[in-house]
Amino acid sequence: MGRRGSKRTHRGETRQHLPKVGTRDAAREEQHLEREAIADTMGLGSTPGWVKWAALFVGALILIGGVVTLVALD
């Protein structure tokens, strides 16, 4: 019998509890890893988060400005 109901391994260490099935959101973690890989490919892998968001914002403004310009030329 073990102490207070906890089983010990054959080396005397306590057992490690694993998380319940479904608690780890695999899709969210996969998306995070994919975004990190894309940022690393673009050369923004080790930059702070605010720089990444600023680059995204500037890119969105350029894209929206181009669409508005094309619509205005018609």
PDB file of N, CA, C and O in Angstrom:
ATOM      1  N   MET A   1       0.839  -1.190   0.000  1.00  0.00           N
ATOM      2  CA  MET A   1       0.000   0.000   0.000  1.00  0.00           C
ATOM      3  C   MET A   1       0.882   1.251   0.000  1.00  0.00           C
ATOM      4  O   MET A   1       1.964   1.282   0.587  1.00  0.00           O
ATOM      5  N   GLY A   2       0.388   2.250  -0.664  1.00  0.00           N
ATOM      6  CA  GLY A   2       1.128   3.500  -0.739  1.00  0.00           C
ATOM      7  C   GLY A   2       0.650   4.492   0.291  1.00  0.00           C
ATOM      8  O   GLY A   2      -0.283   4.224   1.048  1.00  0.00           O
ATOM      9  N   ARG A   3       1.275   5.601   0.313  1.00  0.00           N
ATOM     10  CA  ARG A   3       0.864   6.650   1.230  1.00  0.00           C
ATOM     11  C   ARG A   3      -0.381   7.348   0.710  1.00  0.00           C
ATOM     12  O   ARG A   3      -0.448   7.715  -0.463  1.00  0.00           O
ATOM     13  N   ARG A   4      -1.318   7.523   1.538  1.00  0.00           N
ATOM     14  CA  ARG A   4      -2.545   8.280   1.240  1.00  0.00           C
ATOM     15  C   ARG A   4      -3.153   7.890  -0.103  1.00  0.00           C
ATOM     16  O   ARG A   4      -3.751   8.728  -0.777  1.00  0.00           O
ATOM     17  N   GLY A   5      -3.011   6.676  -0.480  1.00  0.00           N
ATOM     18  CA  GLY A   5      -3.646   6.193  -1.693  1.00  0.00           C
ATOM     19  C   GLY A   5      -2.899   6.498  -2.974  1.00  0.00           C
ATOM     20  O   GLY A   5      -3.375   6.129  -4.048  1.00  0.00           O
ATOM     21  N   SER A   6      -1.743   7.159  -2.910  1.00  0.00           N
ATOM     22  CA  SER A   6      -1.021   7.462  -4.142  1.00  0.00           C
ATOM     23  C   SER A   6      -0.049   6.326  -4.442  1.00  0.00           C
ATOM     24  O   SER A   6       0.719   5.905  -3.577  1.00  0.00           O
ATOM     25  N   LYS A   7      -0.090   5.847  -5.650  1.00  0.00           N
ATOM     26  CA  LYS A   7       0.816   4.781  -6.054  1.00  0.00           C
ATOM     27  C   LYS A   7       2.161   5.371  -6.431  1.00  0.00           C
ATOM     28  O   LYS A   7       2.250   6.508  -6.892  1.00  0.00           O
ATOM     29  N   ARG A   8       3.184   4.596  -6.232  1.00  0.00           N
ATOM     30  CA  ARG A   8       4.522   5.023  -6.603  1.00  0.00           C
ATOM     31  C   ARG A   8       5.016   4.136  -7.736  1.00  0.00           C
ATOM     32  O   ARG A   8       4.586   2.992  -7.886  1.00  0.00           O
ATOM     33  N   THR A   9       5.923   4.683  -8.521  1.00  0.00           N
ATOM     34  CA  THR A   9       6.500   3.896  -9.598  1.00  0.00           C
ATOM     35  C   THR A   9       7.556   2.971  -9.018  1.00  0.00           C
ATOM     36  O   THR A   9       7.832   3.009  -7.819  1.00  0.00           O
ATOM     37  N   HIS A  10       8.135   2.158  -9.852  1.00  0.00           N
ATOM     38  CA  HIS A  10       9.129   1.215  -9.348  1.00  0.00           C
ATOM     39  C   HIS A  10      10.411   1.912  -8.903  1.00  0.00           C
ATOM     40  O   HIS A  10      11.238   1.295  -8.232  1.00  0.00           O
ATOM     41  N   ARG A  11      10.594   3.172  -9.257  1.00  0.00           N
ATOM     42  CA  ARG A  11      11.792   3.906  -8.823  1.00  0.00           C
ATOM     43  C   ARG A  11      11.493   4.811  -7.637  1.00  0.00           C
ATOM     44  O   ARG A  11      12.371   5.550  -7.193  1.00  0.00           O
ATOM     45  N   GLY A  12      10.281   4.768  -7.120  1.00  0.00           N
ATOM     46  CA  GLY A  12       9.945   5.557  -5.952  1.00  0.00           C
ATOM     47  C   GLY A  12       9.423   6.946  -6.246  1.00  0.00           C
ATOM     48  O   GLY A  12       9.195   7.726  -5.321  1.00  0.00           O
ATOM     49  N   GLU A  13       9.226   7.277  -7.529  1.00  0.00           N
ATOM     50  CA  GLU A  13       8.708   8.592  -7.882  1.00  0.00           C
ATOM     51  C   GLU A  13       7.197   8.530  -7.959  1.00  0.00           C
ATOM     52  O   GLU A  13       6.628   7.466  -8.200  1.00  0.00           O
ATOM     53  N   THR A  14       6.545   9.660  -7.757  1.00  0.00           N
ATOM     54  CA  THR A  14       5.095   9.688  -7.884  1.00  0.00           C
ATOM     55  C   THR A  14       4.714   9.682  -9.356  1.00  0.00           C
ATOM     56  O   THR A  14       5.489  10.120 -10.206  1.00  0.00           O
ATOM     57  N   ARG A  15       3.553   9.198  -9.647  1.00  0.00           N
ATOM     58  CA  ARG A  15       3.089   9.127 -11.029  1.00  0.00           C
ATOM     59  C   ARG A  15       2.684  10.509 -11.518  1.00  0.00           C
ATOM     60  O   ARG A  15       2.181  11.338 -10.760  1.00  0.00           O
ATOM     61  N   GLN A  16       2.915  10.730 -12.790  1.00  0.00           N
ATOM     62  CA  GLN A  16       2.553  12.007 -13.397  1.00  0.00           C
ATOM     63  C   GLN A  16       1.131  11.901 -13.931  1.00  0.00           C
ATOM     64  O   GLN A  16       0.795  10.958 -14.648  1.00  0.00           O
ATOM     65  N   HIS A  17       0.310  12.862 -13.582  1.00  0.00           N
ATOM     66  CA  HIS A  17      -1.072  12.863 -14.058  1.00  0.00           C
ATOM     67  C   HIS A  17      -1.119  13.473 -15.451  1.00  0.00           C
ATOM     68  O   HIS A  17      -0.530  14.526 -15.698  1.00  0.00           O
ATOM     69  N   LEU A  18      -1.808  12.821 -16.337  1.00  0.00           N
ATOM     70  CA  LEU A  18      -1.960  13.310 -17.697  1.00  0.00           C
ATOM     71  C   LEU A  18      -3.249  14.112 -17.802  1.00  0.00           C
ATOM     72  O   LEU A  18      -4.196  13.841 -17.064  1.00  0.00           O
ATOM     73  N   PRO A  19      -3.308  15.087 -18.695  1.00  0.00           N
ATOM     74  CA  PRO A  19      -4.553  15.845 -18.846  1.00  0.00           C
ATOM     75  C   PRO A  19      -5.657  14.965 -19.405  1.00  0.00           C
ATOM     76  O   PRO A  19      -5.404  13.978 -20.095  1.00  0.00           O
ATOM     77  N   LYS A  20      -6.880  15.345 -19.092  1.00  0.00           N
ATOM     78  CA  LYS A  20      -8.019  14.580 -19.582  1.00  0.00           C
ATOM     79  C   LYS A  20      -8.099  14.679 -21.107  1.00  0.00           C
ATOM     80  O   LYS A  20      -7.622  15.640 -21.710  1.00  0.00           O
ATOM     81  N   VAL A  21      -8.699  13.688 -21.698  1.00  0.00           N
ATOM     82  CA  VAL A  21      -8.838  13.651 -23.147  1.00  0.00           C
ATOM     83  C   VAL A  21      -9.717  14.805 -23.590  1.00  0.00           C
ATOM     84  O   VAL A  21     -10.796  15.020 -23.036  1.00  0.00           O
ATOM     85  N   GLY A  22      -9.259  15.547 -24.588  1.00  0.00           N
ATOM     86  CA  GLY A  22     -10.047  16.648 -25.132  1.00  0.00           C
ATOM     87  C   GLY A  22      -9.771  17.987 -24.489  1.00  0.00           C
ATOM     88  O   GLY A  22     -10.315  18.992 -24.947  1.00  0.00           O
ATOM     89  N   THR A  23      -8.944  18.056 -23.438  1.00  0.00           N
ATOM     90  CA  THR A  23      -8.680  19.347 -22.818  1.00  0.00           C
ATOM     91  C   THR A  23      -7.688  20.160 -23.628  1.00  0.00           C
ATOM     92  O   THR A  23      -7.728  21.390 -23.585  1.00  0.00           O
ATOM     93  N   ARG A  24      -6.805  19.511 -24.361  1.00  0.00           N
ATOM     94  CA  ARG A  24      -5.848  20.216 -25.209  1.00  0.00           C
ATOM     95  C   ARG A  24      -6.516  20.496 -26.550  1.00  0.00           C
ATOM     96  O   ARG A  24      -6.941  19.571 -27.242  1.00  0.00           O
ATOM     97  N   ASP A  25      -6.605  21.739 -26.905  1.00  0.00           N
ATOM     98  CA  ASP A  25      -7.249  22.120 -28.150  1.00  0.00           C
ATOM     99  C   ASP A  25      -6.223  21.988 -29.276  1.00  0.00           C
ATOM    100  O   ASP A  25      -5.421  22.891 -29.513  1.00  0.00           O
ATOM    101  N   ALA A  26      -6.265  20.855 -29.957  1.00  0.00           N
ATOM    102  CA  ALA A  26      -5.264  20.565 -30.988  1.00  0.00           C
ATOM    103  C   ALA A  26      -5.357  21.529 -32.160  1.00  0.00           C
ATOM    104  O   ALA A  26      -4.331  21.922 -32.715  1.00  0.00           O
ATOM    105  N   ALA A  27      -6.558  21.914 -32.544  1.00  0.00           N
ATOM    106  CA  ALA A  27      -6.716  22.808 -33.690  1.00  0.00           C
ATOM    107  C   ALA A  27      -6.108  24.178 -33.392  1.00  0.00           C
ATOM    108  O   ALA A  27      -5.450  24.766 -34.251  1.00  0.00           O
ATOM    109  N   ARG A  28      -6.325  24.681 -32.190  1.00  0.00           N
ATOM    110  CA  ARG A  28      -5.790  25.993 -31.829  1.00  0.00           C
ATOM    111  C   ARG A  28      -4.264  25.956 -31.788  1.00  0.00           C
ATOM    112  O   ARG A  28      -3.598  26.885 -32.245  1.00  0.00           O
ATOM    113  N   GLU A  29      -3.724  24.882 -31.242  1.00  0.00           N
ATOM    114  CA  GLU A  29      -2.268  24.759 -31.176  1.00  0.00           C
ATOM    115  C   GLU A  29      -1.664  24.625 -32.576  1.00  0.00           C
ATOM    116  O   GLU A  29      -0.598  25.175 -32.850  1.00  0.00           O
ATOM    117  N   GLU A  30      -2.346  23.896 -33.455  1.00  0.00           N
ATOM    118  CA  GLU A  30      -1.859  23.742 -34.822  1.00  0.00           C
ATOM    119  C   GLU A  30      -1.873  25.074 -35.565  1.00  0.00           C
ATOM    120  O   GLU A  30      -0.945  25.382 -36.312  1.00  0.00           O
ATOM    121  N   GLN A  31      -2.932  25.867 -35.358  1.00  0.00           N
ATOM    122  CA  GLN A  31      -3.001  27.188 -35.986  1.00  0.00           C
ATOM    123  C   GLN A  31      -1.878  28.087 -35.473  1.00  0.00           C
ATOM    124  O   GLN A  31      -1.269  28.833 -36.240  1.00  0.00           O
ATOM    125  N   HIS A  32      -1.611  28.010 -34.173  1.00  0.00           N
ATOM    126  CA  HIS A  32      -0.551  28.819 -33.593  1.00  0.00           C
ATOM    127  C   HIS A  32       0.801  28.449 -34.195  1.00  0.00           C
ATOM    128  O   HIS A  32       1.589  29.328 -34.547  1.00  0.00           O
ATOM    129  N   LEU A  33       1.066  27.164 -34.312  1.00  0.00           N
ATOM    130  CA  LEU A  33       2.331  26.721 -34.900  1.00  0.00           C
ATOM    131  C   LEU A  33       2.445  27.125 -36.364  1.00  0.00           C
ATOM    132  O   LEU A  33       3.528  27.477 -36.831  1.00  0.00           O
ATOM    133  N   GLU A  34       1.330  27.076 -37.088  1.00  0.00           N
ATOM    134  CA  GLU A  34       1.345  27.465 -38.499  1.00  0.00           C
ATOM    135  C   GLU A  34       1.620  28.957 -38.647  1.00  0.00           C
ATOM    136  O   GLU A  34       2.383  29.367 -39.522  1.00  0.00           O
ATOM    137  N   ARG A  35       0.997  29.770 -37.792  1.00  0.00           N
ATOM    138  CA  ARG A  35       1.244  31.213 -37.846  1.00  0.00           C
ATOM    139  C   ARG A  35       2.689  31.541 -37.507  1.00  0.00           C
ATOM    140  O   ARG A  35       3.298  32.411 -38.130  1.00  0.00           O
ATOM    141  N   GLU A  36       3.237  30.842 -36.518  1.00  0.00           N
ATOM    142  CA  GLU A  36       4.644  31.055 -36.179  1.00  0.00           C
ATOM    143  C   GLU A  36       5.553  30.690 -37.352  1.00  0.00           C
ATOM    144  O   GLU A  36       6.538  31.381 -37.616  1.00  0.00           O
ATOM    145  N   ALA A  37       5.221  29.602 -38.056  1.00  0.00           N
ATOM    146  CA  ALA A  37       6.034  29.180 -39.195  1.00  0.00           C
ATOM    147  C   ALA A  37       5.962  30.204 -40.323  1.00  0.00           C
ATOM    148  O   ALA A  37       6.971  30.496 -40.963  1.00  0.00           O
ATOM    149  N   ILE A  38       4.776  30.749 -40.566  1.00  0.00           N
ATOM    150  CA  ILE A  38       4.619  31.760 -41.614  1.00  0.00           C
ATOM    151  C   ILE A  38       5.395  33.021 -41.240  1.00  0.00           C
ATOM    152  O   ILE A  38       6.082  33.599 -42.083  1.00  0.00           O
ATOM    153  N   ALA A  39       5.291  33.447 -39.991  1.00  0.00           N
ATOM    154  CA  ALA A  39       6.017  34.639 -39.539  1.00  0.00           C
ATOM    155  C   ALA A  39       7.518  34.416 -39.625  1.00  0.00           C
ATOM    156  O   ALA A  39       8.266  35.331 -39.970  1.00  0.00           O
ATOM    157  N   ASP A  40       7.960  33.209 -39.315  1.00  0.00           N
ATOM    158  CA  ASP A  40       9.386  32.907 -39.398  1.00  0.00           C
ATOM    159  C   ASP A  40       9.865  32.939 -40.852  1.00  0.00           C
ATOM    160  O   ASP A  40      10.972  33.396 -41.135  1.00  0.00           O
ATOM    161  N   THR A  41       9.027  32.450 -41.770  1.00  0.00           N
ATOM    162  CA  THR A  41       9.361  32.468 -43.186  1.00  0.00           C
ATOM    163  C   THR A  41       9.461  33.903 -43.706  1.00  0.00           C
ATOM    164  O   THR A  41      10.317  34.212 -44.536  1.00  0.00           O
ATOM    165  N   MET A  42       8.582  34.771 -43.212  1.00  0.00           N
ATOM    166  CA  MET A  42       8.585  36.173 -43.640  1.00  0.00           C
ATOM    167  C   MET A  42       9.704  36.973 -42.989  1.00  0.00           C
ATOM    168  O   MET A  42       9.943  38.120 -43.368  1.00  0.00           O
ATOM    169  N   GLY A  43      10.386  36.390 -42.025  1.00  0.00           N
ATOM    170  CA  GLY A  43      11.453  37.109 -41.346  1.00  0.00           C
ATOM    171  C   GLY A  43      10.997  37.819 -40.099  1.00  0.00           C
ATOM    172  O   GLY A  43      11.746  38.619 -39.539  1.00  0.00           O
ATOM    173  N   LEU A  44       9.775  37.546 -39.644  1.00  0.00           N
ATOM    174  CA  LEU A  44       9.244  38.181 -38.438  1.00  0.00           C
ATOM    175  C   LEU A  44       9.174  37.202 -37.275  1.00  0.00           C
ATOM    176  O   LEU A  44       8.410  37.418 -36.334  1.00  0.00           O
ATOM    177  N   GLY A  45       9.952  36.137 -37.323  1.00  0.00           N
ATOM    178  CA  GLY A  45       9.834  35.079 -36.321  1.00  0.00           C
ATOM    179  C   GLY A  45      10.172  35.504 -34.912  1.00  0.00           C
ATOM    180  O   GLY A  45       9.505  35.070 -33.972  1.00  0.00           O
ATOM    181  N   SER A  46      11.178  36.333 -34.727  1.00  0.00           N
ATOM    182  CA  SER A  46      11.610  36.696 -33.379  1.00  0.00           C
ATOM    183  C   SER A  46      11.240  38.128 -33.006  1.00  0.00           C
ATOM    184  O   SER A  46      11.733  38.651 -32.007  1.00  0.00           O
ATOM    185  N   THR A  47      10.387  38.763 -33.789  1.00  0.00           N
ATOM    186  CA  THR A  47       9.992  40.137 -33.494  1.00  0.00           C
ATOM    187  C   THR A  47       8.856  40.153 -32.481  1.00  0.00           C
ATOM    188  O   THR A  47       8.134  39.165 -32.345  1.00  0.00           O
ATOM    189  N   PRO A  48       8.690  41.265 -31.770  1.00  0.00           N
ATOM    190  CA  PRO A  48       7.589  41.365 -30.800  1.00  0.00           C
ATOM    191  C   PRO A  48       6.224  41.309 -31.490  1.00  0.00           C
ATOM    192  O   PRO A  48       6.104  41.550 -32.691  1.00  0.00           O
ATOM    193  N   GLY A  49       5.219  40.990 -30.710  1.00  0.00           N
ATOM    194  CA  GLY A  49       3.874  40.850 -31.250  1.00  0.00           C
ATOM    195  C   GLY A  49       3.311  42.134 -31.835  1.00  0.00           C
ATOM    196  O   GLY A  49       2.585  42.104 -32.829  1.00  0.00           O
ATOM    197  N   TRP A  50       3.650  43.277 -31.211  1.00  0.00           N
ATOM    198  CA  TRP A  50       3.089  44.530 -31.712  1.00  0.00           C
ATOM    199  C   TRP A  50       3.613  44.859 -33.099  1.00  0.00           C
ATOM    200  O   TRP A  50       2.911  45.502 -33.880  1.00  0.00           O
ATOM    201  N   VAL A  51       4.828  44.435 -33.429  1.00  0.00           N
ATOM    202  CA  VAL A  51       5.376  44.690 -34.763  1.00  0.00           C
ATOM    203  C   VAL A  51       4.620  43.860 -35.799  1.00  0.00           C
ATOM    204  O   VAL A  51       4.327  44.334 -36.897  1.00  0.00           O
ATOM    205  N   LYS A  52       4.307  42.611 -35.434  1.00  0.00           N
ATOM    206  CA  LYS A  52       3.549  41.749 -36.343  1.00  0.00           C
ATOM    207  C   LYS A  52       2.165  42.337 -36.611  1.00  0.00           C
ATOM    208  O   LYS A  52       1.700  42.358 -37.751  1.00  0.00           O
ATOM    209  N   TRP A  53       1.512  42.813 -35.550  1.00  0.00           N
ATOM    210  CA  TRP A  53       0.190  43.404 -35.727  1.00  0.00           C
ATOM    211  C   TRP A  53       0.261  44.691 -36.535  1.00  0.00           C
ATOM    212  O   TRP A  53      -0.617  44.958 -37.355  1.00  0.00           O
ATOM    213  N   ALA A  54       1.292  45.486 -36.312  1.00  0.00           N
ATOM    214  CA  ALA A  54       1.452  46.728 -37.073  1.00  0.00           C
ATOM    215  C   ALA A  54       1.666  46.424 -38.554  1.00  0.00           C
ATOM    216  O   ALA A  54       1.105  47.105 -39.413  1.00  0.00           O
ATOM    217  N   ALA A  55       2.473  45.405 -38.857  1.00  0.00           N
ATOM    218  CA  ALA A  55       2.695  45.021 -40.252  1.00  0.00           C
ATOM    219  C   ALA A  55       1.403  44.526 -40.887  1.00  0.00           C
ATOM    220  O   ALA A  55       1.123  44.828 -42.047  1.00  0.00           O
ATOM    221  N   LEU A  56       0.626  43.777 -40.142  1.00  0.00           N
ATOM    222  CA  LEU A  56      -0.669  43.299 -40.641  1.00  0.00           C
ATOM    223  C   LEU A  56      -1.613  44.476 -40.899  1.00  0.00           C
ATOM    224  O   LEU A  56      -2.311  44.504 -41.913  1.00  0.00           O
ATOM    225  N   PHE A  57      -1.633  45.435 -39.993  1.00  0.00           N
ATOM    226  CA  PHE A  57      -2.504  46.605 -40.136  1.00  0.00           C
ATOM    227  C   PHE A  57      -2.105  47.434 -41.354  1.00  0.00           C
ATOM    228  O   PHE A  57      -2.970  47.853 -42.123  1.00  0.00           O
ATOM    229  N   VAL A  58      -0.816  47.676 -41.539  1.00  0.00           N
ATOM    230  CA  VAL A  58      -0.342  48.460 -42.689  1.00  0.00           C
ATOM    231  C   VAL A  58      -0.655  47.725 -43.994  1.00  0.00           C
ATOM    232  O   VAL A  58      -1.072  48.344 -44.972  1.00  0.00           O
ATOM    233  N   GLY A  59      -0.453  46.407 -44.005  1.00  0.00           N
ATOM    234  CA  GLY A  59      -0.787  45.620 -45.197  1.00  0.00           C
ATOM    235  C   GLY A  59      -2.269  45.682 -45.530  1.00  0.00           C
ATOM    236  O   GLY A  59      -2.645  45.779 -46.699  1.00  0.00           O
ATOM    237  N   ALA A  60      -3.120  45.627 -44.491  1.00  0.00           N
ATOM    238  CA  ALA A  60      -4.568  45.716 -44.710  1.00  0.00           C
ATOM    239  C   ALA A  60      -4.945  47.098 -45.255  1.00  0.00           C
ATOM    240  O   ALA A  60      -5.792  47.209 -46.141  1.00  0.00           O
ATOM    241  N   LEU A  61      -4.317  48.140 -44.727  1.00  0.00           N
ATOM    242  CA  LEU A  61      -4.602  49.491 -45.230  1.00  0.00           C
ATOM    243  C   LEU A  61      -4.201  49.638 -46.697  1.00  0.00           C
ATOM    244  O   LEU A  61      -4.936  50.241 -47.479  1.00  0.00           O
ATOM    245  N   ILE A  62      -3.061  49.101 -47.072  1.00  0.00           N
ATOM    246  CA  ILE A  62      -2.627  49.166 -48.468  1.00  0.00           C
ATOM    247  C   ILE A  62      -3.592  48.405 -49.367  1.00  0.00           C
ATOM    248  O   ILE A  62      -3.943  48.877 -50.448  1.00  0.00           O
ATOM    249  N   LEU A  63      -4.019  47.231 -48.921  1.00  0.00           N
ATOM    250  CA  LEU A  63      -4.966  46.432 -49.702  1.00  0.00           C
ATOM    251  C   LEU A  63      -6.303  47.147 -49.861  1.00  0.00           C
ATOM    252  O   LEU A  63      -6.854  47.194 -50.961  1.00  0.00           O
ATOM    253  N   ILE A  64      -6.820  47.696 -48.783  1.00  0.00           N
ATOM    254  CA  ILE A  64      -8.103  48.407 -48.844  1.00  0.00           C
ATOM    255  C   ILE A  64      -7.968  49.661 -49.711  1.00  0.00           C
ATOM    256  O   ILE A  64      -8.866  49.984 -50.489  1.00  0.00           O
ATOM    257  N   GLY A  65      -6.839  50.365 -49.570  1.00  0.00           N
ATOM    258  CA  GLY A  65      -6.608  51.551 -50.402  1.00  0.00           C
ATOM    259  C   GLY A  65      -6.557  51.209 -51.879  1.00  0.00           C
ATOM    260  O   GLY A  65      -7.073  51.964 -52.704  1.00  0.00           O
ATOM    261  N   GLY A  66      -5.951  50.096 -52.225  1.00  0.00           N
ATOM    262  CA  GLY A  66      -5.905  49.671 -53.624  1.00  0.00           C
ATOM    263  C   GLY A  66      -7.275  49.324 -54.166  1.00  0.00           C
ATOM    264  O   GLY A  66      -7.591  49.666 -55.306  1.00  0.00           O
ATOM    265  N   VAL A  67      -8.098  48.648 -53.371  1.00  0.00           N
ATOM    266  CA  VAL A  67      -9.453  48.297 -53.817  1.00  0.00           C
ATOM    267  C   VAL A  67     -10.292  49.554 -53.994  1.00  0.00           C
ATOM    268  O   VAL A  67     -11.021  49.685 -54.978  1.00  0.00           O
ATOM    269  N   VAL A  68     -10.192  50.476 -53.046  1.00  0.00           N
ATOM    270  CA  VAL A  68     -10.956  51.728 -53.157  1.00  0.00           C
ATOM    271  C   VAL A  68     -10.509  52.520 -54.366  1.00  0.00           C
ATOM    272  O   VAL A  68     -11.344  53.122 -55.042  1.00  0.00           O
ATOM    273  N   THR A  69      -9.237  52.540 -54.657  1.00  0.00           N
ATOM    274  CA  THR A  69      -8.716  53.254 -55.832  1.00  0.00           C
ATOM    275  C   THR A  69      -9.237  52.630 -57.119  1.00  0.00           C
ATOM    276  O   THR A  69      -9.627  53.349 -58.039  1.00  0.00           O
ATOM    277  N   LEU A  70      -9.247  51.305 -57.195  1.00  0.00           N
ATOM    278  CA  LEU A  70      -9.770  50.627 -58.392  1.00  0.00           C
ATOM    279  C   LEU A  70     -11.261  50.882 -58.582  1.00  0.00           C
ATOM    280  O   LEU A  70     -11.724  51.049 -59.710  1.00  0.00           O
ATOM    281  N   VAL A  71     -12.004  50.912 -57.498  1.00  0.00           N
ATOM    282  CA  VAL A  71     -13.443  51.187 -57.600  1.00  0.00           C
ATOM    283  C   VAL A  71     -13.676  52.636 -58.030  1.00  0.00           C
ATOM    284  O   VAL A  71     -14.586  52.916 -58.810  1.00  0.00           O
ATOM    285  N   ALA A  72     -12.848  53.559 -57.517  1.00  0.00           N
ATOM    286  CA  ALA A  72     -13.020  54.973 -57.855  1.00  0.00           C
ATOM    287  C   ALA A  72     -12.658  55.253 -59.312  1.00  0.00           C
ATOM    288  O   ALA A  72     -13.181  56.206 -59.890  1.00  0.00           O
ATOM    289  N   LEU A  73     -11.790  54.463 -59.920  1.00  0.00           N
ATOM    290  CA  LEU A  73     -11.393  54.685 -61.308  1.00  0.00           C
ATOM    291  C   LEU A  73     -12.463  54.248 -62.294  1.00  0.00           C
ATOM    292  O   LEU A  73     -12.450  54.684 -63.445  1.00  0.00           O
ATOM    293  N   ASP A  74     -13.385  53.400 -61.871  1.00  0.00           N
ATOM    294  CA  ASP A  74     -14.444  52.945 -62.791  1.00  0.00           C
ATOM    295  C   ASP A  74     -15.427  53.978 -63.096  1.00  0.00           C
ATOM    296  O   ASP A  74     -16.367  53.733 -63.852  1.00  0.00           O
TER     297      ASP A  74
END
